[in-house]
Amino acid sequence: MAVPQRRTSKTAKRLRRGHYKLESVALVACPHCGALVRPHHVCKECGYYKGKDILHLKKEEE
Ligand SMILES: [Zn+2]
């Protein structure tokens, strides 16, 4: 097996990998109920998207 003549140092490796990170999920307030939802997604709290009731979620408290 081939062996590299000069290994990448721990520091060089860590500096390179310091840029690898997860991006945080974008969140906006639902215009119908105010819950935090991802943009361009149906709201899971009230089931609304673009002003229309998409999921027809029934509320328990009436
Ligand atoms: Zn909502």
N, CA, C, O and the ligand as a Tripos MOL2 file, in Angstrom:
@<TRIPOS>MOLECULE
protein
  249   247    63     0     0
PROTEIN
NO_CHARGES

@<TRIPOS>ATOM
      1 N           0.8410   -1.1930    0.0000 N.3       1 MET1
      2 CA          0.0000    0.0000    0.0000 C.3       1 MET1
      3 C           0.8790    1.2460    0.0000 C.2       1 MET1
      4 O           1.8890    1.3060    0.7000 O.2       1 MET1
      5 N           0.4910    2.2160   -0.7750 N.am      2 ALA2
      6 CA          1.2700    3.4550   -0.8680 C.3       2 ALA2
      7 C           1.1790    4.2490    0.4330 C.2       2 ALA2
      8 O           0.1150    4.3550    1.0420 O.2       2 ALA2
      9 N           2.3170    4.8010    0.8400 N.am      3 VAL3
     10 CA          2.3540    5.6050    2.0640 C.3       3 VAL3
     11 C           2.7370    7.0290    1.6840 C.2       3 VAL3
     12 O           3.7530    7.2280    1.0180 O.2       3 VAL3
     13 N           1.9560    8.0220    2.0870 N.am      4 PRO4
     14 CA          2.2900    9.4050    1.7290 C.3       4 PRO4
     15 C           3.6030    9.8350    2.3850 C.2       4 PRO4
     16 O           3.8320    9.5670    3.5650 O.2       4 PRO4
     17 N           4.4530   10.4980    1.6180 N.am      5 GLN5
     18 CA          5.7670   10.9030    2.1200 C.3       5 GLN5
     19 C           5.6150   11.8810    3.2860 C.2       5 GLN5
     20 O           6.3910   11.8470    4.2410 O.2       5 GLN5
     21 N           4.6000   12.7570    3.1970 N.am      6 ARG6
     22 CA          4.4140   13.7520    4.2630 C.3       6 ARG6
     23 C           2.9220   13.8020    4.5700 C.2       6 ARG6
     24 O           2.1250   14.2590    3.7510 O.2       6 ARG6
     25 N           2.5580   13.3360    5.7410 N.am      7 ARG7
     26 CA          1.1440   13.3280    6.1060 C.3       7 ARG7
     27 C           0.6360   14.7390    6.3690 C.2       7 ARG7
     28 O           1.3920   15.6180    6.7820 O.2       7 ARG7
     29 N          -0.6490   14.9410    6.1240 N.am      8 THR8
     30 CA         -1.2720   16.2190    6.4960 C.3       8 THR8
     31 C          -1.2840   16.3030    8.0160 C.2       8 THR8
     32 O          -1.7250   15.3750    8.6930 O.2       8 THR8
     33 N          -0.7940   17.4260    8.5510 N.am      9 SER9
     34 CA         -0.6990   17.5700   10.0080 C.3       9 SER9
     35 C          -2.0840   17.6410   10.6330 C.2       9 SER9
     36 O          -3.0690   17.9520    9.9640 O.2       9 SER9
     37 N          -2.1420   17.3450   11.9360 N.am     10 LYS10
     38 CA         -3.4160   17.4210   12.6620 C.3      10 LYS10
     39 C          -4.0270   18.8030   12.5220 C.2      10 LYS10
     40 O          -5.2370   18.9440   12.3410 O.2      10 LYS10
     41 N          -3.1620   19.8430   12.6090 N.am     11 THR11
     42 CA         -3.6610   21.2150   12.5320 C.3      11 THR11
     43 C          -4.2270   21.5180   11.1460 C.2      11 THR11
     44 O          -5.3070   22.0970   11.0260 O.2      11 THR11
     45 N          -3.4810   21.1190   10.0790 N.am     12 ALA12
     46 CA         -3.9490   21.3890    8.7130 C.3      12 ALA12
     47 C          -5.2730   20.6680    8.4680 C.2      12 ALA12
     48 O          -6.1840   21.2110    7.8430 O.2      12 ALA12
     49 N          -5.3640   19.4320    8.9720 N.am     13 LYS13
     50 CA         -6.5880   18.6550    8.8060 C.3      13 LYS13
     51 C          -7.7530   19.3280    9.5340 C.2      13 LYS13
     52 O          -8.8560   19.4330    8.9970 O.2      13 LYS13
     53 N          -7.4950   19.7830   10.7650 N.am     14 ARG14
     54 CA         -8.5530   20.4130   11.5550 C.3      14 ARG14
     55 C          -8.9550   21.7640   10.9790 C.2      14 ARG14
     56 O         -10.1310   22.1280   11.0050 O.2      14 ARG14
     57 N          -7.9800   22.5120   10.4560 N.am     15 LEU15
     58 CA         -8.2980   23.8140    9.8570 C.3      15 LEU15
     59 C          -9.2060   23.6140    8.6450 C.2      15 LEU15
     60 O         -10.1580   24.3680    8.4450 O.2      15 LEU15
     61 N          -8.9010   22.5820    7.8290 N.am     16 ARG16
     62 CA         -9.7050   22.3000    6.6370 C.3      16 ARG16
     63 C         -11.1190   21.9010    7.0470 C.2      16 ARG16
     64 O         -12.1010   22.3760    6.4770 O.2      16 ARG16
     65 N         -11.2060   21.0170    8.0460 N.am     17 ARG17
     66 CA        -12.5150   20.4950    8.4420 C.3      17 ARG17
     67 C         -13.3070   21.4770    9.3010 C.2      17 ARG17
     68 O         -14.4830   21.2530    9.5880 O.2      17 ARG17
     69 N         -12.6560   22.5680    9.7070 N.am     18 GLY18
     70 CA        -13.3720   23.5860   10.4820 C.3      18 GLY18
     71 C         -14.4890   24.2250    9.6970 C.2      18 GLY18
     72 O         -15.3690   24.8600   10.2770 O.2      18 GLY18
     73 N         -14.4710   24.0650    8.3540 N.am     19 HIS19
     74 CA        -15.5010   24.6620    7.5120 C.3      19 HIS19
     75 C         -16.6790   23.7240    7.3120 C.2      19 HIS19
     76 O         -17.7100   24.1420    6.7850 O.2      19 HIS19
     77 N         -16.5520   22.4510    7.7250 N.am     20 TYR20
     78 CA        -17.6510   21.5040    7.5630 C.3      20 TYR20
     79 C         -18.6380   21.7250    8.6960 C.2      20 TYR20
     80 O         -18.3150   21.4520    9.8530 O.2      20 TYR20
     81 N         -19.8060   22.2010    8.3960 N.am     21 LYS21
     82 CA        -20.8150   22.3240    9.4490 C.3      21 LYS21
     83 C         -22.2010   22.3260    8.8390 C.2      21 LYS21
     84 O         -22.3890   22.6510    7.6660 O.2      21 LYS21
     85 N         -23.1700   21.9540    9.6700 N.am     22 LEU22
     86 CA        -24.5590   21.9170    9.2220 C.3      22 LEU22
     87 C         -25.1140   23.3290    9.2340 C.2      22 LEU22
     88 O         -24.8290   24.1190   10.1340 O.2      22 LEU22
     89 N         -25.9070   23.6320    8.2250 N.am     23 GLU23
     90 CA        -26.5700   24.9250    8.2130 C.3      23 GLU23
     91 C         -27.8550   24.8380    9.0090 C.2      23 GLU23
     92 O         -28.5630   23.8320    8.9650 O.2      23 GLU23
     93 N         -28.1490   25.9040    9.7390 N.am     24 SER24
     94 CA        -29.3660   25.9050   10.5380 C.3      24 SER24
     95 C         -30.5850   25.9960    9.6260 C.2      24 SER24
     96 O         -30.5260   26.5980    8.5550 O.2      24 SER24
     97 N         -31.6910   25.3930   10.0610 N.am     25 VAL25
     98 CA        -32.9160   25.3680    9.2720 C.3      25 VAL25
     99 C         -33.5750   26.7370    9.3170 C.2      25 VAL25
    100 O         -33.7320   27.3230   10.3880 O.2      25 VAL25
    101 N         -33.9600   27.2470    8.1460 N.am     26 ALA26
    102 CA        -34.6240   28.5460    8.0770 C.3      26 ALA26
    103 C         -36.0380   28.4310    8.6360 C.2      26 ALA26
    104 O         -36.7440   27.4710    8.3280 O.2      26 ALA26
    105 N         -36.4600   29.3900    9.4470 N.am     27 LEU27
    106 CA        -37.7940   29.3710   10.0380 C.3      27 LEU27
    107 C         -38.4480   30.7340    9.8820 C.2      27 LEU27
    108 O         -37.8010   31.7680   10.0510 O.2      27 LEU27
    109 N         -39.7330   30.7270    9.5600 N.am     28 VAL28
    110 CA        -40.5160   31.9590    9.5100 C.3      28 VAL28
    111 C         -41.7940   31.7380   10.3130 C.2      28 VAL28
    112 O         -42.2030   30.5990   10.5360 O.2      28 VAL28
    113 N         -42.4150   32.8190   10.7410 N.am     29 ALA29
    114 CA        -43.6590   32.7150   11.5000 C.3      29 ALA29
    115 C         -44.8160   32.4520   10.5530 C.2      29 ALA29
    116 O         -44.9360   33.1020    9.5140 O.2      29 ALA29
    117 N         -45.6780   31.4870   10.9140 N.am     30 CYS30
    118 CA        -46.8720   31.1920   10.1130 C.3      30 CYS30
    119 C         -47.8140   32.3890   10.1540 C.2      30 CYS30
    120 O         -48.1390   32.8660   11.2420 O.2      30 CYS30
    121 N         -48.2630   32.8910    9.0040 N.am     31 PRO31
    122 CA        -49.1590   34.0540    9.0230 C.3      31 PRO31
    123 C         -50.5330   33.7350    9.6010 C.2      31 PRO31
    124 O         -51.2690   34.6470    9.9770 O.2      31 PRO31
    125 N         -50.8900   32.4470    9.6770 N.am     32 HIS32
    126 CA        -52.2070   32.0630   10.1920 C.3      32 HIS32
    127 C         -52.2030   31.8780   11.7060 C.2      32 HIS32
    128 O         -53.0820   32.3980   12.3930 O.2      32 HIS32
    129 N         -51.2120   31.1340   12.2380 N.am     33 CYS33
    130 CA        -51.2150   30.8570   13.6770 C.3      33 CYS33
    131 C         -49.9780   31.3990   14.3880 C.2      33 CYS33
    132 O         -49.9490   31.4330   15.6180 O.2      33 CYS33
    133 N         -48.9660   31.8190   13.6530 N.am     34 GLY34
    134 CA        -47.7850   32.4090   14.2790 C.3      34 GLY34
    135 C         -46.7210   31.4100   14.6680 C.2      34 GLY34
    136 O         -45.6670   31.8030   15.1680 O.2      34 GLY34
    137 N         -46.9700   30.1090   14.4490 N.am     35 ALA35
    138 CA        -45.9600   29.1040   14.7910 C.3      35 ALA35
    139 C         -44.7810   29.2060   13.8310 C.2      35 ALA35
    140 O         -44.9300   29.6680   12.7000 O.2      35 ALA35
    141 N         -43.6050   28.7720   14.2900 N.am     36 LEU36
    142 CA        -42.4250   28.8140   13.4330 C.3      36 LEU36
    143 C         -42.4660   27.6410   12.4600 C.2      36 LEU36
    144 O         -42.5260   26.4830   12.8740 O.2      36 LEU36
    145 N         -42.4320   27.9460   11.1660 N.am     37 VAL37
    146 CA        -42.4810   26.9120   10.1340 C.3      37 VAL37
    147 C         -41.4050   27.2070    9.1000 C.2      37 VAL37
    148 O         -40.9190   28.3330    8.9950 O.2      37 VAL37
    149 N         -41.0370   26.1740    8.3340 N.am     38 ARG38
    150 CA        -40.0580   26.3690    7.2760 C.3      38 ARG38
    151 C         -40.7440   27.0910    6.1150 C.2      38 ARG38
    152 O         -41.8990   26.8010    5.8050 O.2      38 ARG38
    153 N         -40.0440   28.0260    5.4720 N.am     39 PRO39
    154 CA        -40.6610   28.7470    4.3670 C.3      39 PRO39
    155 C         -41.0260   27.8060    3.2120 C.2      39 PRO39
    156 O         -40.2970   26.8540    2.9330 O.2      39 PRO39
    157 N         -42.1400   28.0700    2.5490 N.am     40 HIS40
    158 CA        -42.6530   27.2920    1.4160 C.3      40 HIS40
    159 C         -43.1110   25.8950    1.8360 C.2      40 HIS40
    160 O         -43.1560   24.9750    1.0190 O.2      40 HIS40
    161 N         -43.4550   25.7440    3.1390 N.am     41 HIS41
    162 CA        -43.9650   24.4660    3.6230 C.3      41 HIS41
    163 C         -45.3180   24.6900    4.2960 C.2      41 HIS41
    164 O         -45.5780   25.7590    4.8470 O.2      41 HIS41
    165 N         -46.1830   23.6600    4.2440 N.am     42 VAL42
    166 CA        -47.4620   23.7390    4.9420 C.3      42 VAL42
    167 C         -47.1830   23.7870    6.4380 C.2      42 VAL42
    168 O         -46.3210   23.0640    6.9370 O.2      42 VAL42
    169 N         -47.9240   24.6510    7.1640 N.am     43 CYS43
    170 CA        -47.7660   24.7590    8.6140 C.3      43 CYS43
    171 C         -48.2910   23.4900    9.2730 C.2      43 CYS43
    172 O         -49.4230   23.0750    9.0250 O.2      43 CYS43
    173 N         -47.4470   22.8670   10.1280 N.am     44 LYS44
    174 CA        -47.8720   21.6280   10.7920 C.3      44 LYS44
    175 C         -48.8340   21.9130   11.9420 C.2      44 LYS44
    176 O         -49.5770   21.0260   12.3610 O.2      44 LYS44
    177 N         -48.8280   23.1300   12.4500 N.am     45 GLU45
    178 CA        -49.6730   23.4590   13.6030 C.3      45 GLU45
    179 C         -51.1230   23.6810   13.1830 C.2      45 GLU45
    180 O         -52.0420   23.2130   13.8540 O.2      45 GLU45
    181 N         -51.3320   24.3960   12.0710 N.am     46 CYS46
    182 CA        -52.7070   24.7160   11.6790 C.3      46 CYS46
    183 C         -53.0600   24.1320   10.3080 C.2      46 CYS46
    184 O         -54.2250   24.1710    9.9100 O.2      46 CYS46
    185 N         -52.0800   23.5920    9.5810 N.am     47 GLY47
    186 CA        -52.3780   22.9680    8.2910 C.3      47 GLY47
    187 C         -52.6520   23.9490    7.1770 C.2      47 GLY47
    188 O         -53.2310   23.5760    6.1570 O.2      47 GLY47
    189 N         -52.2480   25.2000    7.3470 N.am     48 TYR48
    190 CA        -52.5170   26.2140    6.3380 C.3      48 TYR48
    191 C         -51.2880   26.4460    5.4700 C.2      48 TYR48
    192 O         -50.1520   26.3630    5.9370 O.2      48 TYR48
    193 N         -51.5360   26.7370    4.2120 N.am     49 TYR49
    194 CA        -50.4840   27.2050    3.3150 C.3      49 TYR49
    195 C         -51.1110   28.1410    2.2960 C.2      49 TYR49
    196 O         -52.1350   27.8120    1.6980 O.2      49 TYR49
    197 N         -50.5060   29.3070    2.0940 N.am     50 LYS50
    198 CA        -51.0080   30.3220    1.1660 C.3      50 LYS50
    199 C         -52.4540   30.7140    1.4770 C.2      50 LYS50
    200 O         -53.2640   30.9240    0.5730 O.2      50 LYS50
    201 N         -52.7610   30.8070    2.7740 N.am     51 GLY51
    202 CA        -54.0910   31.2580    3.1820 C.3      51 GLY51
    203 C         -55.1810   30.2160    3.0740 C.2      51 GLY51
    204 O         -56.3470   30.5210    3.3280 O.2      51 GLY51
    205 N         -54.8300   28.9760    2.6980 N.am     52 LYS52
    206 CA        -55.8500   27.9420    2.5600 C.3      52 LYS52
    207 C         -55.5940   26.7900    3.5420 C.2      52 LYS52
    208 O         -54.4500   26.4570    3.8490 O.2      52 LYS52
    209 N         -56.6980   26.1890    4.0290 N.am     53 ASP53
    210 CA        -56.5880   25.0450    4.9240 C.3      53 ASP53
    211 C         -56.2820   23.8090    4.0830 C.2      53 ASP53
    212 O         -57.1660   23.2820    3.4080 O.2      53 ASP53
    213 N         -55.0370   23.3470    4.1210 N.am     54 ILE54
    214 CA        -54.6090   22.2460    3.2600 C.3      54 ILE54
    215 C         -54.8430   20.9000    3.9330 C.2      54 ILE54
    216 O         -55.3370   19.9640    3.3060 O.2      54 ILE54
    217 N         -54.4840   20.8060    5.2210 N.am     55 LEU55
    218 CA        -54.5130   19.5010    5.8970 C.3      55 LEU55
    219 C         -55.8430   19.2210    6.6030 C.2      55 LEU55
    220 O         -56.1140   18.0820    6.9820 O.2      55 LEU55
    221 N         -56.6770   20.2610    6.7830 N.am     56 HIS56
    222 CA        -57.9740   20.1250    7.4730 C.3      56 HIS56
    223 C         -57.8060   19.4760    8.8500 C.2      56 HIS56
    224 O         -58.5200   18.5380    9.2060 O.2      56 HIS56
    225 N         -56.8420   20.0020    9.6120 N.am     57 LEU57
    226 CA        -56.6130   19.4900   10.9620 C.3      57 LEU57
    227 C         -57.7640   19.9330   11.8630 C.2      57 LEU57
    228 O         -58.1330   21.1070   11.9050 O.2      57 LEU57
    229 N         -58.3210   18.9520   12.5850 N.am     58 LYS58
    230 CA        -59.4230   19.2710   13.4980 C.3      58 LYS58
    231 C         -58.8610   19.6420   14.8590 C.2      58 LYS58
    232 O         -58.0110   18.9460   15.4150 O.2      58 LYS58
    233 N         -59.3590   20.7620   15.3840 N.am     59 LYS59
    234 CA        -58.9270   21.2030   16.7130 C.3      59 LYS59
    235 C         -59.7420   20.4750   17.7600 C.2      59 LYS59
    236 O         -60.9570   20.3200   17.6300 O.2      59 LYS59
    237 N         -59.0500   20.0240   18.8130 N.am     60 GLU60
    238 CA        -59.7340   19.2920   19.8810 C.3      60 GLU60
    239 C         -60.5870   20.2390   20.7190 C.2      60 GLU60
    240 O         -61.7220   19.9190   21.0710 O.2      60 GLU60
    241 N         -60.0200   21.4300   21.0400 N.am     61 GLU61
    242 CA        -60.7870   22.3710   21.8600 C.3      61 GLU61
    243 C         -61.7520   23.1620   20.9630 C.2      61 GLU61
    244 O         -61.3360   23.8270   20.0140 O.2      61 GLU61
    245 N         -63.0420   23.0720   21.2850 N.am     62 GLU62
    246 CA        -64.0430   23.8020   20.4920 C.3      62 GLU62
    247 C         -65.0090   24.5810   21.3760 C.2      62 GLU62
    248 O         -65.9100   25.2470   20.8680 O.2      62 GLU62
    249 ZN        -49.9420   27.8600   11.1960 Zn       63 ZN63
@<TRIPOS>BOND
     1     1     2 1
     2     2     3 1
     3     3     4 2
     4     3     5 am
     5     5     6 1
     6     6     7 1
     7     7     8 2
     8     7     9 am
     9     9    10 1
    10    10    11 1
    11    11    12 2
    12    11    13 am
    13    13    14 1
    14    14    15 1
    15    15    16 2
    16    15    17 am
    17    17    18 1
    18    18    19 1
    19    19    20 2
    20    19    21 am
    21    21    22 1
    22    22    23 1
    23    23    24 2
    24    23    25 am
    25    25    26 1
    26    26    27 1
    27    27    28 2
    28    27    29 am
    29    29    30 1
    30    30    31 1
    31    31    32 2
    32    31    33 am
    33    33    34 1
    34    34    35 1
    35    35    36 2
    36    35    37 am
    37    37    38 1
    38    38    39 1
    39    39    40 2
    40    39    41 am
    41    41    42 1
    42    42    43 1
    43    43    44 2
    44    43    45 am
    45    45    46 1
    46    46    47 1
    47    47    48 2
    48    47    49 am
    49    49    50 1
    50    50    51 1
    51    51    52 2
    52    51    53 am
    53    53    54 1
    54    54    55 1
    55    55    56 2
    56    55    57 am
    57    57    58 1
    58    58    59 1
    59    59    60 2
    60    59    61 am
    61    61    62 1
    62    62    63 1
    63    63    64 2
    64    63    65 am
    65    65    66 1
    66    66    67 1
    67    67    68 2
    68    67    69 am
    69    69    70 1
    70    70    71 1
    71    71    72 2
    72    71    73 am
    73    73    74 1
    74    74    75 1
    75    75    76 2
    76    75    77 am
    77    77    78 1
    78    78    79 1
    79    79    80 2
    80    79    81 am
    81    81    82 1
    82    82    83 1
    83    83    84 2
    84    83    85 am
    85    85    86 1
    86    86    87 1
    87    87    88 2
    88    87    89 am
    89    89    90 1
    90    90    91 1
    91    91    92 2
    92    91    93 am
    93    93    94 1
    94    94    95 1
    95    95    96 2
    96    95    97 am
    97    97    98 1
    98    98    99 1
    99    99   100 2
   100    99   101 am
   101   101   102 1
   102   102   103 1
   103   103   104 2
   104   103   105 am
   105   105   106 1
   106   106   107 1
   107   107   108 2
   108   107   109 am
   109   109   110 1
   110   110   111 1
   111   111   112 2
   112   111   113 am
   113   113   114 1
   114   114   115 1
   115   115   116 2
   116   115   117 am
   117   117   118 1
   118   118   119 1
   119   119   120 2
   120   119   121 am
   121   121   122 1
   122   122   123 1
   123   123   124 2
   124   123   125 am
   125   125   126 1
   126   126   127 1
   127   127   128 2
   128   127   129 am
   129   129   130 1
   130   130   131 1
   131   131   132 2
   132   131   133 am
   133   133   134 1
   134   134   135 1
   135   135   136 2
   136   135   137 am
   137   137   138 1
   138   138   139 1
   139   139   140 2
   140   139   141 am
   141   141   142 1
   142   142   143 1
   143   143   144 2
   144   143   145 am
   145   145   146 1
   146   146   147 1
   147   147   148 2
   148   147   149 am
   149   149   150 1
   150   150   151 1
   151   151   152 2
   152   151   153 am
   153   153   154 1
   154   154   155 1
   155   155   156 2
   156   155   157 am
   157   157   158 1
   158   158   159 1
   159   159   160 2
   160   159   161 am
   161   161   162 1
   162   162   163 1
   163   163   164 2
   164   163   165 am
   165   165   166 1
   166   166   167 1
   167   167   168 2
   168   167   169 am
   169   169   170 1
   170   170   171 1
   171   171   172 2
   172   171   173 am
   173   173   174 1
   174   174   175 1
   175   175   176 2
   176   175   177 am
   177   177   178 1
   178   178   179 1
   179   179   180 2
   180   179   181 am
   181   181   182 1
   182   182   183 1
   183   183   184 2
   184   183   185 am
   185   185   186 1
   186   186   187 1
   187   187   188 2
   188   187   189 am
   189   189   190 1
   190   190   191 1
   191   191   192 2
   192   191   193 am
   193   193   194 1
   194   194   195 1
   195   195   196 2
   196   195   197 am
   197   197   198 1
   198   198   199 1
   199   199   200 2
   200   199   201 am
   201   201   202 1
   202   202   203 1
   203   203   204 2
   204   203   205 am
   205   205   206 1
   206   206   207 1
   207   207   208 2
   208   207   209 am
   209   209   210 1
   210   210   211 1
   211   211   212 2
   212   211   213 am
   213   213   214 1
   214   214   215 1
   215   215   216 2
   216   215   217 am
   217   217   218 1
   218   218   219 1
   219   219   220 2
   220   219   221 am
   221   221   222 1
   222   222   223 1
   223   223   224 2
   224   223   225 am
   225   225   226 1
   226   226   227 1
   227   227   228 2
   228   227   229 am
   229   229   230 1
   230   230   231 1
   231   231   232 2
   232   231   233 am
   233   233   234 1
   234   234   235 1
   235   235   236 2
   236   235   237 am
   237   237   238 1
   238   238   239 1
   239   239   240 2
   240   239   241 am
   241   241   242 1
   242   242   243 1
   243   243   244 2
   244   243   245 am
   245   245   246 1
   246   246   247 1
   247   247   248 2
@<TRIPOS>SUBSTRUCTURE
     1 MET1         2 RESIDUE 1 A MET
     2 ALA2         6 RESIDUE 1 A ALA
     3 VAL3        10 RESIDUE 1 A VAL
     4 PRO4        14 RESIDUE 1 A PRO
     5 GLN5        18 RESIDUE 1 A GLN
     6 ARG6        22 RESIDUE 1 A ARG
     7 ARG7        26 RESIDUE 1 A ARG
     8 THR8        30 RESIDUE 1 A THR
     9 SER9        34 RESIDUE 1 A SER
    10 LYS10       38 RESIDUE 1 A LYS
    11 THR11       42 RESIDUE 1 A THR
    12 ALA12       46 RESIDUE 1 A ALA
    13 LYS13       50 RESIDUE 1 A LYS
    14 ARG14       54 RESIDUE 1 A ARG
    15 LEU15       58 RESIDUE 1 A LEU
    16 ARG16       62 RESIDUE 1 A ARG
    17 ARG17       66 RESIDUE 1 A ARG
    18 GLY18       70 RESIDUE 1 A GLY
    19 HIS19       74 RESIDUE 1 A HIS
    20 TYR20       78 RESIDUE 1 A TYR
    21 LYS21       82 RESIDUE 1 A LYS
    22 LEU22       86 RESIDUE 1 A LEU
    23 GLU23       90 RESIDUE 1 A GLU
    24 SER24       94 RESIDUE 1 A SER
    25 VAL25       98 RESIDUE 1 A VAL
    26 ALA26      102 RESIDUE 1 A ALA
    27 LEU27      106 RESIDUE 1 A LEU
    28 VAL28      110 RESIDUE 1 A VAL
    29 ALA29      114 RESIDUE 1 A ALA
    30 CYS30      118 RESIDUE 1 A CYS
    31 PRO31      122 RESIDUE 1 A PRO
    32 HIS32      126 RESIDUE 1 A HIS
    33 CYS33      130 RESIDUE 1 A CYS
    34 GLY34      134 RESIDUE 1 A GLY
    35 ALA35      138 RESIDUE 1 A ALA
    36 LEU36      142 RESIDUE 1 A LEU
    37 VAL37      146 RESIDUE 1 A VAL
    38 ARG38      150 RESIDUE 1 A ARG
    39 PRO39      154 RESIDUE 1 A PRO
    40 HIS40      158 RESIDUE 1 A HIS
    41 HIS41      162 RESIDUE 1 A HIS
    42 VAL42      166 RESIDUE 1 A VAL
    43 CYS43      170 RESIDUE 1 A CYS
    44 LYS44      174 RESIDUE 1 A LYS
    45 GLU45      178 RESIDUE 1 A GLU
    46 CYS46      182 RESIDUE 1 A CYS
    47 GLY47      186 RESIDUE 1 A GLY
    48 TYR48      190 RESIDUE 1 A TYR
    49 TYR49      194 RESIDUE 1 A TYR
    50 LYS50      198 RESIDUE 1 A LYS
    51 GLY51      202 RESIDUE 1 A GLY
    52 LYS52      206 RESIDUE 1 A LYS
    53 ASP53      210 RESIDUE 1 A ASP
    54 ILE54      214 RESIDUE 1 A ILE
    55 LEU55      218 RESIDUE 1 A LEU
    56 HIS56      222 RESIDUE 1 A HIS
    57 LEU57      226 RESIDUE 1 A LEU
    58 LYS58      230 RESIDUE 1 A LYS
    59 LYS59      234 RESIDUE 1 A LYS
    60 GLU60      238 RESIDUE 1 A GLU
    61 GLU61      242 RESIDUE 1 A GLU
    62 GLU62      246 RESIDUE 1 A GLU
    63 ZN63       249 GROUP 0 **** ****
